[in-house]
Amino acid sequence: MPTKFANQSQARQYNVSNAVASARIEGIVPTKQLEQNLTDYVAGKKSIAQILEETKQRYAANRPK
């Protein structure tokens, strides 16, 4: 049975909590940057696409040449 939420923020929080819990089970600890990005996502300030693009840009900027 699907879970119902009162608003989109609650649905986002539920999904983020599940994803972070799964990562922690696998031994992956989220960085402070990721935690902030996920907080912004839950609040509706950023989309997943924006977070991915920012991550790609940080990776490209820090990649050895």
C-alpha positions, 0 to 999 in steps of 0.5 A: 500500500503506497504511503500518502503525504500531506505535501510534497515536502513530507514526501521528499523528506521520507525519500531522503530519509530512506536514501540516507538510511540505505547509504549508511547501512552500506557504510557511506557517510554523507558529507556536510555538503550533501546534507545541506543539499538534501535539506535544500531539496526537502525545502524545495530550494533545489531540485535533484537535477540541480544537485547533480549538476553542482556535484558534476561541476565540483568533480570536474573542477577538482579533477587532476589534469 
